[in-house]
Amino acid sequence: MNEFDYIDKYFRPLTNEFALNLKNDAAIINQKSSFDLIISTDSLVEGIHFFGNEDPADIAKKSLRVNLSDMAAMGAKPLFYNLSLSVPKVKASQFIPKFVKGLQDDQKMFDIKLIGGDLTSSLKHINITITIFGRSSRGKSIPRDGAKIGDCLYVSGILGLSKIGLDNYNSNFKEFQEAKRKYLLPQPRVDLGISLKNIANSMIDISDGLVQDATHLAKNSELTVEINLSKIPLPNINKIDKKLLLDSALYGGDDYELLFSCDPFYENKLVKLSSKMNLKLTKIGIFKKFNKKFLKFKNDNSNPKNSYLHF
């Protein structure tokens, strides 16, 4: 099969009316003036973001979900996406059908459609780039730079699981199964992000570790965020000591939980929202007037380390 055969057979069925059956060079999107169009792009590269020996369906889902998490972080409803996929010729016939099955499953789960993209061969590694489109009410998307003095810092879910799953990917111990699944299949908090649009002043998804992403919120808002290490929600894994659990949460990345600031006035509302969504929401810090550093640990003078950087 050539690239056009693959597109016709596997990718065209994933599309909606905006794609015009993938017959044009671009999709056409009619804008509604009462909405803002939210656009984000992420790339996943074999050997950097995934090993390459995972189930292609899981690779597809992870690729789509990290983009869905960007929509969640903006409080936006995902609509559709573009996909650019490069696969070595020797892998294409086995990889693409399973990859598409993963996309089909998550398209149904998250109510989203493919509208276009590009399919090429590569020499050695699989490369995936997705540009995702979402919408929010005009002026209602949640920025990174909106934190205010006195805002509380909240985080969803449990932190550190993905790093632990990555570090123990080849382990067969049952204690690591949840962590490995978290690494393979992040859970984008789309519904939570939309629910926070009138609550959160600033928000980001945790892709690069709590310390780095909390620093982004503080730096963009020109404030200092003080984090209480004792309040960070950690997994309960007996085989790993608490210091390593904490380091995984602080610096590990790929958790794709939402980190957001809001006025203390909303504390009771967040308790109710947590119960309604059956999702842990934990207050872990507070924003203060800038004082020498963008991020500090409460009652701890140690300097935070760097999280993963690509360059």
Residue pairs with C-beta under 8 A, 6 or more apart in sequence:
1 9
1 92
1 93
3 119
3 120
3 121
6 92
6 96
6 119
7 22
7 119
10 96
10 97
10 100
11 22
11 83
11 100
11 114
11 117
11 119
12 19
12 21
12 22
14 100
14 103
14 104
14 107
14 113
14 114
15 21
15 22
15 113
15 114
15 115
15 116
16 80
16 113
16 114
16 115
18 27
18 28
18 29
18 80
18 113
18 115
19 27
19 80
19 113
19 114
19 115
19 116
20 27
20 28
22 116
26 116
27 80
27 82
27 115
27 116
29 37
29 133
31 37
33 138
34 137
34 138
35 135
35 136
35 137
35 138
36 135
36 136
36 137
36 138
36 139
36 140
36 141
37 133
37 134
37 135
38 71
38 74
38 76
38 133
38 134
38 135
38 136
38 141
39 131
39 132
39 133
39 134
40 67
40 70
40 71
40 74
40 131
40 132
40 134
41 67
41 129
41 130
41 131
41 132
42 63
42 66
42 67
42 70
42 129
42 130
42 132
43 49
43 127
43 128
43 129
43 130
44 50
44 59
44 62
44 63
44 66
44 127
44 128
44 129
45 125
45 126
45 127
45 128
46 52
46 125
46 126
46 127
47 125
48 310
49 62
50 59
50 62
51 169
52 125
52 126
54 184
55 98
55 102
56 94
56 95
56 96
56 98
56 99
56 102
57 98
57 99
57 101
57 102
57 105
58 102
58 184
58 185
59 99
59 102
59 126
59 128
60 98
60 99
60 100
60 101
60 102
60 103
60 106
61 102
61 103
61 105
61 106
61 185
62 184
62 185
62 186
63 128
63 130
64 81
64 102
64 103
64 106
64 107
64 110
64 112
64 130
65 106
65 185
65 186
65 187
65 188
65 256
66 186
66 188
66 207
66 256
67 81
67 130
67 131
67 132
68 78
68 110
68 112
68 132
68 188
68 190
69 186
69 188
69 189
69 205
69 207
69 256
70 132
70 205
71 77
71 78
71 132
71 134
71 188
71 190
71 193
72 188
72 189
72 190
72 192
72 193
72 194
72 205
72 258
73 142
73 193
73 203
73 204
73 205
73 258
74 134
74 136
74 141
74 142
74 193
74 203
75 136
75 140
75 141
75 142
75 193
75 194
75 196
75 197
75 200
75 203
76 134
76 135
76 136
76 141
76 193
76 194
77 134
77 135
77 136
77 190
77 194
78 110
78 111
78 112
78 132
78 133
78 134
78 190
79 112
79 113
79 133
79 134
79 135
80 112
80 113
80 114
80 115
80 132
80 133
81 112
81 113
81 114
81 115
81 130
81 131
81 132
81 133
82 114
82 115
82 116
82 117
82 130
82 131
82 132
83 103
83 114
83 116
83 117
83 118
83 128
83 129
83 130
84 117
84 118
84 119
84 120
84 127
84 128
84 129
84 130
85 96
85 99
85 117
85 118
85 119
85 120
85 126
85 127
85 128
85 129
86 119
86 120
86 121
86 122
86 125
86 126
86 127
86 128
87 95
87 96
87 119
87 121
87 122
87 126
88 121
88 122
88 123
88 124
88 125
88 126
89 121
91 126
92 121
95 126
103 114
106 112
107 113
107 114
110 188
110 190
112 132
115 133
136 197
137 197
140 197
140 198
141 197
142 193
142 196
142 197
142 200
142 201
142 202
142 203
142 260
143 202
143 203
143 220
144 202
144 203
144 204
144 216
144 217
144 220
144 221
145 202
145 220
145 221
146 200
146 201
146 202
146 221
146 261
147 201
147 202
147 217
147 218
147 220
147 221
147 223
147 225
147 261
147 287
148 201
148 221
148 223
148 261
148 263
148 287
149 223
149 287
149 288
149 289
150 263
150 264
150 286
150 287
150 288
151 201
151 202
151 261
151 262
151 263
151 264
151 286
151 287
152 261
152 262
152 263
152 264
152 267
152 283
152 285
152 286
152 287
153 214
153 217
153 225
153 227
153 259
153 260
153 261
153 283
153 284
153 285
153 286
153 287
154 259
154 260
154 261
154 262
154 270
154 281
154 282
154 283
154 284
155 206
155 210
155 232
155 233
155 257
155 258
155 259
155 260
155 281
155 282
155 284
156 189
156 192
156 257
156 258
156 259
156 279
156 280
156 281
156 282
157 187
157 189
157 233
157 255
157 257
157 279
157 280
158 233
158 234
158 235
158 257
158 280
159 206
159 210
159 232
159 233
159 234
159 248
159 249
159 250
159 252
159 255
159 257
160 234
160 235
160 245
160 246
160 247
160 248
160 249
160 252
160 255
161 178
161 179
161 182
161 183
161 235
161 248
161 255
162 179
162 182
162 183
162 186
162 252
162 253
162 254
162 255
162 256
163 183
163 248
163 249
163 251
163 252
163 253
163 254
163 255
164 176
164 179
164 183
164 235
164 237
164 240
164 245
164 248
164 252
165 176
165 178
165 179
165 180
165 181
165 182
165 183
165 184
166 183
166 252
166 254
167 248
168 176
168 179
168 180
169 180
169 183
171 180
173 239
175 237
175 238
175 239
176 237
176 239
178 235
179 235
179 237
182 255
183 254
186 254
186 255
186 256
187 256
188 205
188 256
189 205
189 256
189 257
189 258
189 279
191 277
192 258
192 273
192 277
192 279
193 203
193 258
195 273
195 277
196 203
196 258
196 260
196 262
199 260
199 262
199 266
199 269
199 270
200 260
200 261
200 262
201 260
201 261
201 262
201 263
202 217
202 220
202 221
202 260
202 261
203 217
203 258
203 259
203 260
203 261
204 213
204 216
204 217
204 258
204 259
204 260
205 213
205 256
205 257
205 258
205 259
206 213
206 253
206 255
206 256
206 257
206 258
206 259
207 213
207 253
207 254
207 255
207 256
208 253
208 307
208 308
209 250
209 251
209 252
209 253
209 307
209 308
210 227
210 232
210 249
210 250
210 251
210 255
210 259
211 250
211 251
211 295
211 304
211 305
211 307
212 251
212 253
212 306
212 307
213 259
214 225
214 227
214 259
214 285
214 295
215 225
215 294
215 295
215 304
217 225
217 259
217 261
218 224
218 225
218 287
218 294
218 295
219 294
221 261
221 287
222 290
223 287
223 288
223 289
223 290
223 294
224 287
224 288
224 289
224 290
224 291
224 292
224 293
224 294
224 295
224 296
225 285
225 286
225 287
225 288
225 294
225 295
225 296
226 285
226 286
226 287
226 288
226 295
226 296
226 297
226 298
227 284
227 285
227 295
227 296
227 297
227 298
228 284
228 285
228 297
228 298
229 246
229 297
229 298
229 300
231 282
231 283
231 284
231 285
232 246
232 249
232 250
232 282
232 284
233 249
233 280
233 282
233 284
234 242
234 245
234 246
234 249
235 245
237 245
240 248
249 255
250 304
250 305
250 307
251 305
251 306
251 307
251 308
252 307
253 307
253 308
261 287
262 270
267 283
270 281
271 281
273 281
274 280
274 281
285 298
295 304
297 304
